[in-house]
Amino acid sequence: MRADRRSPGRSARGFGPGSCHIQTRWPGFAQPLLHMNHAAIQTISGGMFGGRTMPIWRSGHLGALITLPRLFLRVHADEIHQRRPYLCPAARTSYSSSEMSLMSEQTIAAPIDDDQQERGFSRYQTFLIALLAFTQFTLILDFIIMSPLGAILMPSLNITAGQFGVAVSAYAFAAGISGILAAGFADRFDRKRMLLFFYVGFTFGTVLCALAQNFHVLLLGRIVTGLFGGVIGSVVLAIVTDLFPLQLRGRVMGFIQTAFAASQVLGVPAGLFLANHWNWHICFVAIVGLSLAAIATIALVMEPVDGHLKLQHDRNPFQHLIATVAQPRYTLAFMVTTLLATGGFMLMPFGSAFTVHNLGIDIVHLPTIYLVSGLFSILMGPLVGRASDAFGKYPTFVFGCVVSAIMVLIYTHLGHVSLLTAIVVNVLMFVGIFSRMIPSQALMSAIPDASQRGSFSAISASVQQLSGGLGSVVAAAIVAENPDGSLLHFDRIGYVVVASSMISMIAMYFVQKPIARRAGRRMV
């Protein structure tokens, strides 16, 4: 049998470009048996060259397994090793930095070929995207539900506004600390098991919140929830990076990020309804129920995500953490994450107060603004993801930065306006934010080496949480309150947000430059 690697743009007997053409030596098997992308060989090379029966992903039929014994099928490992050495992890124990960089742009599991990109996602991939989006929905809902519950929680537990602020901020700081602590271990385990472990811990923290009868138990619940929940987002991003190529990550992240909008549209109104008709404990009980359903689905249906374990080097978790942090090319990416998170969290805490007291919108219409903005965000997320895959991640990111900067300046300088005007401004501002958020995450996913994706994502999530907390503190120091409840100096926050957005837009160009160079493009 022989393995013939055709050059890009050429096809052999109907097979697509870039495929591996496999034939047997025996007359009965004279015709081509099957073809597969070279990245698929990476996942099966260990079994293939070990002389055992091996599963092969058949191109065009992702998910169908064909078992071929060694007696009838042999591949010349030396030829593959010579032409594409990074595709044979079983034959090598170390990789150069250039090879690892190339591997970071590829998927570790069975790849998605060009035909499948045109057809769309398979059933399992669609299910996985929906499952990851649902986990994000429960995670974000647990975080943002605290703010609207404040008016009910404080008198119920007899706590002050300062204590409530501590309970809210405890989640963010606990999440930031846990991201750093988990970074060293993030690439040492199956990502499915990592997701299950931290999701169970997150659910346990939410149970503590549901059972809280005083401030101290509530604070403990928020800390536990933050410690475990702060790592889930990074695990989700690492799973997406492992299983989907860069050309599809915009669409995937577009769908997953709709969880943020869905939590506003569905979660917050439903939570307030339950709290008003029963009590605030029911809100957290409902989140626990949703989380338990997600845990069962992950455990029973989701397949392991452990391809990255083949690329691991023997080093302890602390050395792995230091090796990730010490990478010079990661520093700029962390800086962009800091700028984006700081700017975003500066506006969020004061949005409702500014809308009611400065824009003159009656508080009864506040849910309408969140509802309409959330619905548009649900529709815009997948569209922005498709646009980033079609037109490029960085051009879409630039569009988002420009639109969000313009709308933030308009929003922070508004006076009393009609409800329709407030809705339009909020919708356009969310369009800019999503157009910036989705491509930035897709770009960030292509930066780390395959063996450092988990630790990179964990550190990035930690930086995001800590930067968000810092942004809220800075915004609180800038804003002042008039006797009538209206906010002073809110326009200054707008200037800071716009400045951080412009700096991040310039910095992101240099972040994506190495990715574009490896892809042979001017920008991606």
Contacts in CASP RR format, 6 or more apart in sequence:
PFRMAT RR
TARGET T0000
AUTHOR 0000-0000-0000
METHOD contacts of the structure
MODEL  1
MRADRRSPGRSARGFGPGSCHIQTRWPGFAQPLLHMNHAAIQTISGGMFG
GRTMPIWRSGHLGALITLPRLFLRVHADEIHQRRPYLCPAARTSYSSSEM
SLMSEQTIAAPIDDDQQERGFSRYQTFLIALLAFTQFTLILDFIIMSPLG
AILMPSLNITAGQFGVAVSAYAFAAGISGILAAGFADRFDRKRMLLFFYV
GFTFGTVLCALAQNFHVLLLGRIVTGLFGGVIGSVVLAIVTDLFPLQLRG
RVMGFIQTAFAASQVLGVPAGLFLANHWNWHICFVAIVGLSLAAIATIAL
VMEPVDGHLKLQHDRNPFQHLIATVAQPRYTLAFMVTTLLATGGFMLMPF
GSAFTVHNLGIDIVHLPTIYLVSGLFSILMGPLVGRASDAFGKYPTFVFG
CVVSAIMVLIYTHLGHVSLLTAIVVNVLMFVGIFSRMIPSQALMSAIPDA
SQRGSFSAISASVQQLSGGLGSVVAAAIVAENPDGSLLHFDRIGYVVVAS
SMISMIAMYFVQKPIARRAGRRMV
1 22 0 8 1.000
1 23 0 8 1.000
1 24 0 8 1.000
1 25 0 8 1.000
1 73 0 8 1.000
1 74 0 8 1.000
1 75 0 8 1.000
1 76 0 8 1.000
2 22 0 8 1.000
2 23 0 8 1.000
2 76 0 8 1.000
2 79 0 8 1.000
3 20 0 8 1.000
3 21 0 8 1.000
3 22 0 8 1.000
3 75 0 8 1.000
3 76 0 8 1.000
3 79 0 8 1.000
3 80 0 8 1.000
4 12 0 8 1.000
4 20 0 8 1.000
4 21 0 8 1.000
4 23 0 8 1.000
5 18 0 8 1.000
5 20 0 8 1.000
5 38 0 8 1.000
5 79 0 8 1.000
5 80 0 8 1.000
5 83 0 8 1.000
5 84 0 8 1.000
6 12 0 8 1.000
6 15 0 8 1.000
6 17 0 8 1.000
6 18 0 8 1.000
6 19 0 8 1.000
6 21 0 8 1.000
7 18 0 8 1.000
8 17 0 8 1.000
8 18 0 8 1.000
9 17 0 8 1.000
9 18 0 8 1.000
10 17 0 8 1.000
11 17 0 8 1.000
11 19 0 8 1.000
12 19 0 8 1.000
12 21 0 8 1.000
12 32 0 8 1.000
12 35 0 8 1.000
13 21 0 8 1.000
13 32 0 8 1.000
15 21 0 8 1.000
15 32 0 8 1.000
15 35 0 8 1.000
16 35 0 8 1.000
16 114 0 8 1.000
17 114 0 8 1.000
18 37 0 8 1.000
18 38 0 8 1.000
19 35 0 8 1.000
19 36 0 8 1.000
19 37 0 8 1.000
19 59 0 8 1.000
20 35 0 8 1.000
20 36 0 8 1.000
20 37 0 8 1.000
20 38 0 8 1.000
20 41 0 8 1.000
20 80 0 8 1.000
21 32 0 8 1.000
21 35 0 8 1.000
22 32 0 8 1.000
22 33 0 8 1.000
22 34 0 8 1.000
22 35 0 8 1.000
22 36 0 8 1.000
22 73 0 8 1.000
22 75 0 8 1.000
23 29 0 8 1.000
23 30 0 8 1.000
23 31 0 8 1.000
23 32 0 8 1.000
23 33 0 8 1.000
24 30 0 8 1.000
24 33 0 8 1.000
24 72 0 8 1.000
24 73 0 8 1.000
26 72 0 8 1.000
29 72 0 8 1.000
33 68 0 8 1.000
33 73 0 8 1.000
34 56 0 8 1.000
34 58 0 8 1.000
34 59 0 8 1.000
34 66 0 8 1.000
35 59 0 8 1.000
36 56 0 8 1.000
36 57 0 8 1.000
36 58 0 8 1.000
36 59 0 8 1.000
37 59 0 8 1.000
37 111 0 8 1.000
37 113 0 8 1.000
38 80 0 8 1.000
38 84 0 8 1.000
38 87 0 8 1.000
39 87 0 8 1.000
39 106 0 8 1.000
39 107 0 8 1.000
39 110 0 8 1.000
39 111 0 8 1.000
40 56 0 8 1.000
40 57 0 8 1.000
40 59 0 8 1.000
40 110 0 8 1.000
40 111 0 8 1.000
41 48 0 8 1.000
41 75 0 8 1.000
41 80 0 8 1.000
41 84 0 8 1.000
41 87 0 8 1.000
41 88 0 8 1.000
42 86 0 8 1.000
42 87 0 8 1.000
42 88 0 8 1.000
42 89 0 8 1.000
42 108 0 8 1.000
43 57 0 8 1.000
43 108 0 8 1.000
43 109 0 8 1.000
43 110 0 8 1.000
43 307 0 8 1.000
44 54 0 8 1.000
44 55 0 8 1.000
44 56 0 8 1.000
44 57 0 8 1.000
45 77 0 8 1.000
45 80 0 8 1.000
45 87 0 8 1.000
45 88 0 8 1.000
45 89 0 8 1.000
45 90 0 8 1.000
45 91 0 8 1.000
46 54 0 8 1.000
46 89 0 8 1.000
46 90 0 8 1.000
47 54 0 8 1.000
47 90 0 8 1.000
48 54 0 8 1.000
48 75 0 8 1.000
48 77 0 8 1.000
49 77 0 8 1.000
49 88 0 8 1.000
49 90 0 8 1.000
49 91 0 8 1.000
50 90 0 8 1.000
51 70 0 8 1.000
52 70 0 8 1.000
53 67 0 8 1.000
53 68 0 8 1.000
53 69 0 8 1.000
53 70 0 8 1.000
54 67 0 8 1.000
54 68 0 8 1.000
54 70 0 8 1.000
55 65 0 8 1.000
55 66 0 8 1.000
55 67 0 8 1.000
56 65 0 8 1.000
56 66 0 8 1.000
56 68 0 8 1.000
57 63 0 8 1.000
57 64 0 8 1.000
57 65 0 8 1.000
57 110 0 8 1.000
58 64 0 8 1.000
58 65 0 8 1.000
58 66 0 8 1.000
59 113 0 8 1.000
60 113 0 8 1.000
60 115 0 8 1.000
60 116 0 8 1.000
62 110 0 8 1.000
62 112 0 8 1.000
62 116 0 8 1.000
62 122 0 8 1.000
63 110 0 8 1.000
63 122 0 8 1.000
63 124 0 8 1.000
77 88 0 8 1.000
77 91 0 8 1.000
80 87 0 8 1.000
80 88 0 8 1.000
81 88 0 8 1.000
81 91 0 8 1.000
81 92 0 8 1.000
85 91 0 8 1.000
85 92 0 8 1.000
85 99 0 8 1.000
86 95 0 8 1.000
86 99 0 8 1.000
86 100 0 8 1.000
86 102 0 8 1.000
86 103 0 8 1.000
89 310 0 8 1.000
89 311 0 8 1.000
90 310 0 8 1.000
94 313 0 8 1.000
95 103 0 8 1.000
95 311 0 8 1.000
97 449 0 8 1.000
100 311 0 8 1.000
100 449 0 8 1.000
100 450 0 8 1.000
100 451 0 8 1.000
101 449 0 8 1.000
101 514 0 8 1.000
101 518 0 8 1.000
102 518 0 8 1.000
103 311 0 8 1.000
103 449 0 8 1.000
103 450 0 8 1.000
104 446 0 8 1.000
104 447 0 8 1.000
104 448 0 8 1.000
104 449 0 8 1.000
104 450 0 8 1.000
104 453 0 8 1.000
105 245 0 8 1.000
105 246 0 8 1.000
105 446 0 8 1.000
105 515 0 8 1.000
105 518 0 8 1.000
105 519 0 8 1.000
106 245 0 8 1.000
106 450 0 8 1.000
107 242 0 8 1.000
107 243 0 8 1.000
107 244 0 8 1.000
107 245 0 8 1.000
108 242 0 8 1.000
108 243 0 8 1.000
108 307 0 8 1.000
108 308 0 8 1.000
108 310 0 8 1.000
108 311 0 8 1.000
108 450 0 8 1.000
109 242 0 8 1.000
109 243 0 8 1.000
109 305 0 8 1.000
109 307 0 8 1.000
111 245 0 8 1.000
112 125 0 8 1.000
112 244 0 8 1.000
112 245 0 8 1.000
112 248 0 8 1.000
116 122 0 8 1.000
117 247 0 8 1.000
117 248 0 8 1.000
121 129 0 8 1.000
124 303 0 8 1.000
125 243 0 8 1.000
125 244 0 8 1.000
127 301 0 8 1.000
128 239 0 8 1.000
128 243 0 8 1.000
128 302 0 8 1.000
129 252 0 8 1.000
129 255 0 8 1.000
129 256 0 8 1.000
130 255 0 8 1.000
131 294 0 8 1.000
131 297 0 8 1.000
131 298 0 8 1.000
131 301 0 8 1.000
131 302 0 8 1.000
132 236 0 8 1.000
132 239 0 8 1.000
132 240 0 8 1.000
132 256 0 8 1.000
133 255 0 8 1.000
133 256 0 8 1.000
133 258 0 8 1.000
133 259 0 8 1.000
133 262 0 8 1.000
134 259 0 8 1.000
134 290 0 8 1.000
134 294 0 8 1.000
135 195 0 8 1.000
135 199 0 8 1.000
135 232 0 8 1.000
135 236 0 8 1.000
135 294 0 8 1.000
135 298 0 8 1.000
136 232 0 8 1.000
136 233 0 8 1.000
136 236 0 8 1.000
136 256 0 8 1.000
136 257 0 8 1.000
136 259 0 8 1.000
136 260 0 8 1.000
137 259 0 8 1.000
137 262 0 8 1.000
137 263 0 8 1.000
137 290 0 8 1.000
138 287 0 8 1.000
138 290 0 8 1.000
138 291 0 8 1.000
138 294 0 8 1.000
139 202 0 8 1.000
139 229 0 8 1.000
139 230 0 8 1.000
139 232 0 8 1.000
139 233 0 8 1.000
139 259 0 8 1.000
140 259 0 8 1.000
140 260 0 8 1.000
140 263 0 8 1.000
141 263 0 8 1.000
141 267 0 8 1.000
141 268 0 8 1.000
141 287 0 8 1.000
142 202 0 8 1.000
142 206 0 8 1.000
142 225 0 8 1.000
142 284 0 8 1.000
142 287 0 8 1.000
143 171 0 8 1.000
144 263 0 8 1.000
144 264 0 8 1.000
144 268 0 8 1.000
145 267 0 8 1.000
145 268 0 8 1.000
145 271 0 8 1.000
145 283 0 8 1.000
145 284 0 8 1.000
145 287 0 8 1.000
146 153 0 8 1.000
146 167 0 8 1.000
146 168 0 8 1.000
146 171 0 8 1.000
146 222 0 8 1.000
147 168 0 8 1.000
147 349 0 8 1.000
148 268 0 8 1.000
148 271 0 8 1.000
148 272 0 8 1.000
149 271 0 8 1.000
149 272 0 8 1.000
149 275 0 8 1.000
149 280 0 8 1.000
149 283 0 8 1.000
150 164 0 8 1.000
152 275 0 8 1.000
152 276 0 8 1.000
152 280 0 8 1.000
153 159 0 8 1.000
153 164 0 8 1.000
153 218 0 8 1.000
153 280 0 8 1.000
154 160 0 8 1.000
154 161 0 8 1.000
154 164 0 8 1.000
156 279 0 8 1.000
156 280 0 8 1.000
157 212 0 8 1.000
157 213 0 8 1.000
157 214 0 8 1.000
157 215 0 8 1.000
157 218 0 8 1.000
159 167 0 8 1.000
159 215 0 8 1.000
163 215 0 8 1.000
166 219 0 8 1.000
167 215 0 8 1.000
167 218 0 8 1.000
167 219 0 8 1.000
167 222 0 8 1.000
168 222 0 8 1.000
169 469 0 8 1.000
169 472 0 8 1.000
170 219 0 8 1.000
170 222 0 8 1.000
170 223 0 8 1.000
170 226 0 8 1.000
171 222 0 8 1.000
171 223 0 8 1.000
171 225 0 8 1.000
171 226 0 8 1.000
172 226 0 8 1.000
172 465 0 8 1.000
172 466 0 8 1.000
172 468 0 8 1.000
172 469 0 8 1.000
173 465 0 8 1.000
173 466 0 8 1.000
173 469 0 8 1.000
174 222 0 8 1.000
174 223 0 8 1.000
174 224 0 8 1.000
174 225 0 8 1.000
174 226 0 8 1.000
174 227 0 8 1.000
174 230 0 8 1.000
175 226 0 8 1.000
175 227 0 8 1.000
175 229 0 8 1.000
175 230 0 8 1.000
175 231 0 8 1.000
175 461 0 8 1.000
175 462 0 8 1.000
175 465 0 8 1.000
176 230 0 8 1.000
176 461 0 8 1.000
176 462 0 8 1.000
176 463 0 8 1.000
176 465 0 8 1.000
176 466 0 8 1.000
177 227 0 8 1.000
177 462 0 8 1.000
178 226 0 8 1.000
178 227 0 8 1.000
178 228 0 8 1.000
178 229 0 8 1.000
178 230 0 8 1.000
178 231 0 8 1.000
178 462 0 8 1.000
179 230 0 8 1.000
179 231 0 8 1.000
179 234 0 8 1.000
179 458 0 8 1.000
179 459 0 8 1.000
179 461 0 8 1.000
179 462 0 8 1.000
179 465 0 8 1.000
180 321 0 8 1.000
180 458 0 8 1.000
180 459 0 8 1.000
180 462 0 8 1.000
182 198 0 8 1.000
182 231 0 8 1.000
182 234 0 8 1.000
182 458 0 8 1.000
183 320 0 8 1.000
183 321 0 8 1.000
183 324 0 8 1.000
183 454 0 8 1.000
183 455 0 8 1.000
183 456 0 8 1.000
183 458 0 8 1.000
183 459 0 8 1.000
183 462 0 8 1.000
184 317 0 8 1.000
184 318 0 8 1.000
184 320 0 8 1.000
184 321 0 8 1.000
184 324 0 8 1.000
184 455 0 8 1.000
184 458 0 8 1.000
185 317 0 8 1.000
185 320 0 8 1.000
186 194 0 8 1.000
186 231 0 8 1.000
186 234 0 8 1.000
186 235 0 8 1.000
186 238 0 8 1.000
186 454 0 8 1.000
186 455 0 8 1.000
186 457 0 8 1.000
186 458 0 8 1.000
187 308 0 8 1.000
187 312 0 8 1.000
187 320 0 8 1.000
187 451 0 8 1.000
187 452 0 8 1.000
187 453 0 8 1.000
187 454 0 8 1.000
187 455 0 8 1.000
188 309 0 8 1.000
188 312 0 8 1.000
188 317 0 8 1.000
188 320 0 8 1.000
189 309 0 8 1.000
190 304 0 8 1.000
190 305 0 8 1.000
190 306 0 8 1.000
190 309 0 8 1.000
191 235 0 8 1.000
191 238 0 8 1.000
191 239 0 8 1.000
191 242 0 8 1.000
191 305 0 8 1.000
191 306 0 8 1.000
191 308 0 8 1.000
191 454 0 8 1.000
192 239 0 8 1.000
192 298 0 8 1.000
192 302 0 8 1.000
192 303 0 8 1.000
192 304 0 8 1.000
192 305 0 8 1.000
192 306 0 8 1.000
193 304 0 8 1.000
194 231 0 8 1.000
194 235 0 8 1.000
195 232 0 8 1.000
195 235 0 8 1.000
195 236 0 8 1.000
195 239 0 8 1.000
195 298 0 8 1.000
196 295 0 8 1.000
196 298 0 8 1.000
196 299 0 8 1.000
198 228 0 8 1.000
198 229 0 8 1.000
198 230 0 8 1.000
198 231 0 8 1.000
198 232 0 8 1.000
198 235 0 8 1.000
199 228 0 8 1.000
199 229 0 8 1.000
199 232 0 8 1.000
199 291 0 8 1.000
199 294 0 8 1.000
199 295 0 8 1.000
199 298 0 8 1.000
200 228 0 8 1.000
200 295 0 8 1.000
201 224 0 8 1.000
201 228 0 8 1.000
201 229 0 8 1.000
202 225 0 8 1.000
202 226 0 8 1.000
202 228 0 8 1.000
202 229 0 8 1.000
202 232 0 8 1.000
202 291 0 8 1.000
203 288 0 8 1.000
203 291 0 8 1.000
203 292 0 8 1.000
203 295 0 8 1.000
204 224 0 8 1.000
204 228 0 8 1.000
205 221 0 8 1.000
205 224 0 8 1.000
205 225 0 8 1.000
205 228 0 8 1.000
206 221 0 8 1.000
206 225 0 8 1.000
206 284 0 8 1.000
206 287 0 8 1.000
206 288 0 8 1.000
206 291 0 8 1.000
207 284 0 8 1.000
207 288 0 8 1.000
208 217 0 8 1.000
208 218 0 8 1.000
208 220 0 8 1.000
208 221 0 8 1.000
208 224 0 8 1.000
208 225 0 8 1.000
209 218 0 8 1.000
209 221 0 8 1.000
209 222 0 8 1.000
209 225 0 8 1.000
209 284 0 8 1.000
210 281 0 8 1.000
210 284 0 8 1.000
210 285 0 8 1.000
210 288 0 8 1.000
211 217 0 8 1.000
211 281 0 8 1.000
212 218 0 8 1.000
212 221 0 8 1.000
212 281 0 8 1.000
230 461 0 8 1.000
230 462 0 8 1.000
230 465 0 8 1.000
231 458 0 8 1.000
231 461 0 8 1.000
233 457 0 8 1.000
233 461 0 8 1.000
234 454 0 8 1.000
234 457 0 8 1.000
234 458 0 8 1.000
234 460 0 8 1.000
234 461 0 8 1.000
235 454 0 8 1.000
235 457 0 8 1.000
236 256 0 8 1.000
237 441 0 8 1.000
237 444 0 8 1.000
237 445 0 8 1.000
237 457 0 8 1.000
237 460 0 8 1.000
237 461 0 8 1.000
238 453 0 8 1.000
238 454 0 8 1.000
238 457 0 8 1.000
239 305 0 8 1.000
240 249 0 8 1.000
240 252 0 8 1.000
240 253 0 8 1.000
240 256 0 8 1.000
240 445 0 8 1.000
241 249 0 8 1.000
241 445 0 8 1.000
241 446 0 8 1.000
241 453 0 8 1.000
241 457 0 8 1.000
242 305 0 8 1.000
242 307 0 8 1.000
242 308 0 8 1.000
242 450 0 8 1.000
242 453 0 8 1.000
243 305 0 8 1.000
244 252 0 8 1.000
246 442 0 8 1.000
246 445 0 8 1.000
246 446 0 8 1.000
246 515 0 8 1.000
246 519 0 8 1.000
246 524 0 8 1.000
247 389 0 8 1.000
248 389 0 8 1.000
249 389 0 8 1.000
249 442 0 8 1.000
249 445 0 8 1.000
249 446 0 8 1.000
250 385 0 8 1.000
250 386 0 8 1.000
250 388 0 8 1.000
250 389 0 8 1.000
250 393 0 8 1.000
250 438 0 8 1.000
250 439 0 8 1.000
250 442 0 8 1.000
251 382 0 8 1.000
251 385 0 8 1.000
251 386 0 8 1.000
251 388 0 8 1.000
251 389 0 8 1.000
253 385 0 8 1.000
253 438 0 8 1.000
253 441 0 8 1.000
253 442 0 8 1.000
253 445 0 8 1.000
254 381 0 8 1.000
254 382 0 8 1.000
254 384 0 8 1.000
254 385 0 8 1.000
254 434 0 8 1.000
254 438 0 8 1.000
255 381 0 8 1.000
255 382 0 8 1.000
257 381 0 8 1.000
257 434 0 8 1.000
257 437 0 8 1.000
257 438 0 8 1.000
257 441 0 8 1.000
258 377 0 8 1.000
258 378 0 8 1.000
258 381 0 8 1.000
258 382 0 8 1.000
260 377 0 8 1.000
261 373 0 8 1.000
261 374 0 8 1.000
261 375 0 8 1.000
261 376 0 8 1.000
261 377 0 8 1.000
261 378 0 8 1.000
261 381 0 8 1.000
261 430 0 8 1.000
262 374 0 8 1.000
262 378 0 8 1.000
264 370 0 8 1.000
264 371 0 8 1.000
264 373 0 8 1.000
264 374 0 8 1.000
264 377 0 8 1.000
265 370 0 8 1.000
265 371 0 8 1.000
265 374 0 8 1.000
265 375 0 8 1.000
265 378 0 8 1.000
268 370 0 8 1.000
269 367 0 8 1.000
269 370 0 8 1.000
269 371 0 8 1.000
270 286 0 8 1.000
271 282 0 8 1.000
271 283 0 8 1.000
271 286 0 8 1.000
272 367 0 8 1.000
274 282 0 8 1.000
274 283 0 8 1.000
274 286 0 8 1.000
275 282 0 8 1.000
275 283 0 8 1.000
308 450 0 8 1.000
308 451 0 8 1.000
308 453 0 8 1.000
308 454 0 8 1.000
311 450 0 8 1.000
311 451 0 8 1.000
312 451 0 8 1.000
313 451 0 8 1.000
315 323 0 8 1.000
320 452 0 8 1.000
320 455 0 8 1.000
321 455 0 8 1.000
321 459 0 8 1.000
323 452 0 8 1.000
324 330 0 8 1.000
324 448 0 8 1.000
324 452 0 8 1.000
324 455 0 8 1.000
324 456 0 8 1.000
324 459 0 8 1.000
325 459 0 8 1.000
327 452 0 8 1.000
329 447 0 8 1.000
329 514 0 8 1.000
330 447 0 8 1.000
330 448 0 8 1.000
330 456 0 8 1.000
330 459 0 8 1.000
332 507 0 8 1.000
332 510 0 8 1.000
332 511 0 8 1.000
333 444 0 8 1.000
333 447 0 8 1.000
333 460 0 8 1.000
333 511 0 8 1.000
334 459 0 8 1.000
334 460 0 8 1.000
334 463 0 8 1.000
335 507 0 8 1.000
336 440 0 8 1.000
336 444 0 8 1.000
336 504 0 8 1.000
336 507 0 8 1.000
336 508 0 8 1.000
336 511 0 8 1.000
337 444 0 8 1.000
337 460 0 8 1.000
337 463 0 8 1.000
337 464 0 8 1.000
337 467 0 8 1.000
338 463 0 8 1.000
338 464 0 8 1.000
338 467 0 8 1.000
339 467 0 8 1.000
339 500 0 8 1.000
339 501 0 8 1.000
339 503 0 8 1.000
339 504 0 8 1.000
339 507 0 8 1.000
340 436 0 8 1.000
340 437 0 8 1.000
340 440 0 8 1.000
340 464 0 8 1.000
340 500 0 8 1.000
340 501 0 8 1.000
340 504 0 8 1.000
341 463 0 8 1.000
341 464 0 8 1.000
341 465 0 8 1.000
341 467 0 8 1.000
341 468 0 8 1.000
341 471 0 8 1.000
342 467 0 8 1.000
342 468 0 8 1.000
342 470 0 8 1.000
342 471 0 8 1.000
342 474 0 8 1.000
342 500 0 8 1.000
343 468 0 8 1.000
343 471 0 8 1.000
343 496 0 8 1.000
343 497 0 8 1.000
343 500 0 8 1.000
343 501 0 8 1.000
344 433 0 8 1.000
344 468 0 8 1.000
344 471 0 8 1.000
344 497 0 8 1.000
345 467 0 8 1.000
345 468 0 8 1.000
345 469 0 8 1.000
345 471 0 8 1.000
345 472 0 8 1.000
345 475 0 8 1.000
346 471 0 8 1.000
346 472 0 8 1.000
346 474 0 8 1.000
346 475 0 8 1.000
346 493 0 8 1.000
346 494 0 8 1.000
346 496 0 8 1.000
346 497 0 8 1.000
347 408 0 8 1.000
347 475 0 8 1.000
347 493 0 8 1.000
347 494 0 8 1.000
347 497 0 8 1.000
348 472 0 8 1.000
349 472 0 8 1.000
349 475 0 8 1.000
349 476 0 8 1.000
350 475 0 8 1.000
350 479 0 8 1.000
350 487 0 8 1.000
350 490 0 8 1.000
350 493 0 8 1.000
352 366 0 8 1.000
353 485 0 8 1.000
353 487 0 8 1.000
354 487 0 8 1.000
354 490 0 8 1.000
355 361 0 8 1.000
355 366 0 8 1.000
355 369 0 8 1.000
355 422 0 8 1.000
356 362 0 8 1.000
356 363 0 8 1.000
356 366 0 8 1.000
357 484 0 8 1.000
357 485 0 8 1.000
357 486 0 8 1.000
357 487 0 8 1.000
358 414 0 8 1.000
358 415 0 8 1.000
358 416 0 8 1.000
358 486 0 8 1.000
358 487 0 8 1.000
358 490 0 8 1.000
359 414 0 8 1.000
359 415 0 8 1.000
359 416 0 8 1.000
359 417 0 8 1.000
359 422 0 8 1.000
360 415 0 8 1.000
360 416 0 8 1.000
360 417 0 8 1.000
361 369 0 8 1.000
361 417 0 8 1.000
361 419 0 8 1.000
361 422 0 8 1.000
365 419 0 8 1.000
368 419 0 8 1.000
368 423 0 8 1.000
369 419 0 8 1.000
369 422 0 8 1.000
369 423 0 8 1.000
369 426 0 8 1.000
372 423 0 8 1.000
372 426 0 8 1.000
372 427 0 8 1.000
373 423 0 8 1.000
373 426 0 8 1.000
373 427 0 8 1.000
373 430 0 8 1.000
374 430 0 8 1.000
376 427 0 8 1.000
376 430 0 8 1.000
376 431 0 8 1.000
377 430 0 8 1.000
377 434 0 8 1.000
380 430 0 8 1.000
380 431 0 8 1.000
380 434 0 8 1.000
380 435 0 8 1.000
381 434 0 8 1.000
381 438 0 8 1.000
384 396 0 8 1.000
384 434 0 8 1.000
384 435 0 8 1.000
384 438 0 8 1.000
384 439 0 8 1.000
385 396 0 8 1.000
385 438 0 8 1.000
385 439 0 8 1.000
385 442 0 8 1.000
387 396 0 8 1.000
387 435 0 8 1.000
388 396 0 8 1.000
388 397 0 8 1.000
388 438 0 8 1.000
388 439 0 8 1.000
388 442 0 8 1.000
392 439 0 8 1.000
392 523 0 8 1.000
392 524 0 8 1.000
393 439 0 8 1.000
393 440 0 8 1.000
393 442 0 8 1.000
393 443 0 8 1.000
393 512 0 8 1.000
393 524 0 8 1.000
394 439 0 8 1.000
394 443 0 8 1.000
394 508 0 8 1.000
394 509 0 8 1.000
394 512 0 8 1.000
394 516 0 8 1.000
394 523 0 8 1.000
394 524 0 8 1.000
395 523 0 8 1.000
396 435 0 8 1.000
396 438 0 8 1.000
396 439 0 8 1.000
397 435 0 8 1.000
397 436 0 8 1.000
397 439 0 8 1.000
397 440 0 8 1.000
397 443 0 8 1.000
397 505 0 8 1.000
397 508 0 8 1.000
398 505 0 8 1.000
399 432 0 8 1.000
399 435 0 8 1.000
400 431 0 8 1.000
400 432 0 8 1.000
400 433 0 8 1.000
400 435 0 8 1.000
400 436 0 8 1.000
401 432 0 8 1.000
401 436 0 8 1.000
401 501 0 8 1.000
401 502 0 8 1.000
401 504 0 8 1.000
401 505 0 8 1.000
402 505 0 8 1.000
403 428 0 8 1.000
403 431 0 8 1.000
403 432 0 8 1.000
403 435 0 8 1.000
404 429 0 8 1.000
404 432 0 8 1.000
404 433 0 8 1.000
404 435 0 8 1.000
404 436 0 8 1.000
404 501 0 8 1.000
405 497 0 8 1.000
405 498 0 8 1.000
405 501 0 8 1.000
405 502 0 8 1.000
407 425 0 8 1.000
407 428 0 8 1.000
407 429 0 8 1.000
407 432 0 8 1.000
408 429 0 8 1.000
408 494 0 8 1.000
408 497 0 8 1.000
408 498 0 8 1.000
408 501 0 8 1.000
409 494 0 8 1.000
409 498 0 8 1.000
410 425 0 8 1.000
411 425 0 8 1.000
411 426 0 8 1.000
411 429 0 8 1.000
412 490 0 8 1.000
412 491 0 8 1.000
412 493 0 8 1.000
412 494 0 8 1.000
413 491 0 8 1.000
414 421 0 8 1.000
414 422 0 8 1.000
414 425 0 8 1.000
417 425 0 8 1.000
436 501 0 8 1.000
440 508 0 8 1.000
443 508 0 8 1.000
443 511 0 8 1.000
443 512 0 8 1.000
443 515 0 8 1.000
443 524 0 8 1.000
444 460 0 8 1.000
444 511 0 8 1.000
445 453 0 8 1.000
445 457 0 8 1.000
446 515 0 8 1.000
446 524 0 8 1.000
447 456 0 8 1.000
447 511 0 8 1.000
447 515 0 8 1.000
448 454 0 8 1.000
448 455 0 8 1.000
448 456 0 8 1.000
448 457 0 8 1.000
474 496 0 8 1.000
475 493 0 8 1.000
478 489 0 8 1.000
478 492 0 8 1.000
478 493 0 8 1.000
478 496 0 8 1.000
479 487 0 8 1.000
479 488 0 8 1.000
479 489 0 8 1.000
479 490 0 8 1.000
479 493 0 8 1.000
480 487 0 8 1.000
480 488 0 8 1.000
480 489 0 8 1.000
481 487 0 8 1.000
481 488 0 8 1.000
482 488 0 8 1.000
509 523 0 8 1.000
512 523 0 8 1.000
512 524 0 8 1.000
513 523 0 8 1.000
515 524 0 8 1.000
516 522 0 8 1.000
516 523 0 8 1.000
516 524 0 8 1.000
END
